[in-house]
Amino acid sequence: MLNRAWIEARIPHQGRMCLLDEVLDWDAQHIRCRTATHRAPDNPLRSHDRLGIACGIEYAAQAMALHGALAGGAANVPANVAANVAADGAVDTIAGRSSRVGLLASVRDVRLVVLRLDDIESDLICEVTHLAGDSLTALYEFALRDRDRSLLSGRASVILDAGGRLKI
């Protein structure tokens, strides 16, 4: 039920730039998402008719943003009831919550296992785990996998916009 339209309503990335298709599961520390956008010929991150593995960091960053929107704004909402679904399948937002802007400040210990993503036949699974943080920063561990193996992993630091500190 937490599909692409639901995701687009919660992160700043819209249209083709929204790279995640579905939230598979999440809790206060973790989110796991699925995507098939790496195979799309019109993927906005493609260059020279290919999608390099380093673009997987953007997939992870979007999962971090989504996790922040869910975990940060839904403290009193159970993960399996993160939104109210109407009879027609439309999803309402979590009661009155607005997302905070974050800035990917650094990535560390990045392991690139393959050269590119566009030739991966299976859907990708993006997992991020919140390791530490406060109202100003967040530290995440991330991994991008296909059905058989890890493709990319690392850690990322995010600076959160507490009261409009970031001017983007």
C-alpha positions in Angstrom: 0.0 0.0 0.0 3.0 2.3 0.4 3.5 2.7 -3.3 5.1 5.2 -5.6 2.3 7.8 -5.3 2.5 7.6 -1.5 6.3 7.9 -1.6 6.1 11.0 -3.9 3.8 12.7 -1.4 6.5 12.4 1.3 9.8 13.2 -0.4 10.9 16.1 -2.5 11.7 14.0 -5.5 8.8 13.9 -8.1 8.1 12.3 -11.4 10.9 10.3 -12.9 13.3 11.6 -10.2 11.4 9.6 -7.5 13.4 6.4 -7.8 11.6 4.2 -5.3 8.5 2.2 -6.2 7.3 0.7 -2.9 8.0 0.5 0.8 8.2 -3.2 1.8 8.5 -2.6 5.5 9.8 -0.1 8.0 10.1 0.7 11.7 11.7 3.4 13.9 15.3 2.3 12.9 14.9 0.7 9.4 13.3 0.9 6.0 13.3 -1.5 3.1 12.1 -0.4 -0.3 11.8 -2.0 -3.8 12.4 -0.4 -7.2 12.5 -1.3 -10.8 13.4 2.2 -12.0 17.1 1.3 -12.6 15.9 -0.5 -15.8 14.0 2.5 -17.2 15.6 3.9 -20.3 14.4 7.4 -19.2 15.9 7.2 -15.7 17.1 10.7 -15.1 20.4 9.5 -13.6 21.5 7.7 -16.8 24.5 9.0 -18.6 25.9 7.7 -21.9 23.1 5.1 -22.0 24.0 3.5 -18.7 23.3 3.9 -15.0 26.5 3.7 -13.0 26.6 1.9 -9.6 27.4 5.2 -7.8 23.8 6.3 -8.6 22.8 3.7 -6.1 23.7 6.3 -3.4 20.8 8.4 -4.6 18.4 5.5 -4.2 19.7 5.1 -0.6 19.4 8.9 0.0 15.7 8.8 -1.1 15.1 5.8 1.3 16.7 7.8 4.1 14.4 10.8 3.3 11.4 8.5 3.3 12.5 6.8 6.6 12.9 10.3 8.1 9.4 11.2 7.0 7.9 8.0 8.4 9.8 7.5 11.6 10.1 11.2 12.4 6.5 12.1 11.8 4.8 9.0 12.8 6.0 8.3 16.3 2.5 7.4 17.4 1.5 5.5 14.3 2.1 1.8 14.0 4.3 0.8 11.0 1.5 -1.4 9.6 -1.0 1.5 9.8 1.3 4.3 8.5 -1.5 5.8 6.4 -5.3 5.6 6.0 -6.3 3.9 2.8 -9.6 4.9 1.3 -11.9 2.5 -0.4 -10.6 3.7 -3.8 -7.0 3.0 -2.8 -6.0 6.6 -2.3 -3.7 7.2 0.6 -4.1 10.1 3.1 -1.1 11.7 4.7 -0.2 11.0 8.3 -2.1 13.5 10.5 -0.7 17.0 9.9 2.9 16.1 9.6 5.3 17.9 7.3 8.7 16.6 6.2 11.9 18.2 7.1 14.6 19.0 4.5 17.8 17.0 4.8 21.1 17.4 3.1 23.3 14.4 2.4 26.6 15.6 4.0 28.9 12.7 3.5 29.2 9.0 2.6 31.8 6.7 4.0 32.9 3.1 3.7 31.2 2.9 0.3 31.6 -0.5 -1.3 30.8 -0.7 -5.0 30.4 -4.3 -6.1 29.3 -4.0 -9.7 29.9 -1.4 -12.4 26.3 -0.5 -13.3 22.7 -0.9 -12.3 20.8 -0.8 -15.6 21.9 -4.3 -16.5 20.6 -5.8 -13.3 17.5 -7.9 -14.3 15.8 -8.3 -10.9 14.2 -5.5 -8.9 16.5 -3.7 -6.5 16.0 -3.7 -2.7 17.3 -0.7 -0.9 17.7 -1.0 2.9 18.7 1.8 5.3 19.2 1.6 9.0 19.3 4.6 11.3 22.4 4.2 13.5 22.5 7.4 15.5 21.3 11.0 15.4 19.5 13.8 17.1 17.3 16.7 16.0 20.2 18.1 13.8 21.8 15.1 12.2 21.3 11.5 11.3 23.7 8.6 10.6 22.5 5.8 8.3 23.9 2.6 7.1 22.7 1.6 3.6 22.7 -1.3 1.2 21.4 -1.8 -2.3 20.8 -5.5 -3.4 19.4 -7.5 -6.2 17.8 -10.8 -5.6 21.1 -12.6 -5.1 23.8 -10.2 -3.8 24.8 -6.9 -2.4 25.6 -4.3 -5.1 26.5 -1.3 -3.0 26.8 -0.5 0.7 28.1 2.2 3.0 27.2 4.8 5.6 25.8 8.3 5.2 25.6 11.4 7.3 22.6 13.7 6.9 22.1 17.2 8.2 18.5 17.9 9.1 16.9 21.3 8.6 15.9 22.2 12.1 13.8 25.3 11.8 15.0 26.3 8.3 18.8 26.3 9.0 19.5 25.1 5.5 19.0 27.5 2.6 18.6 25.4 -0.5 
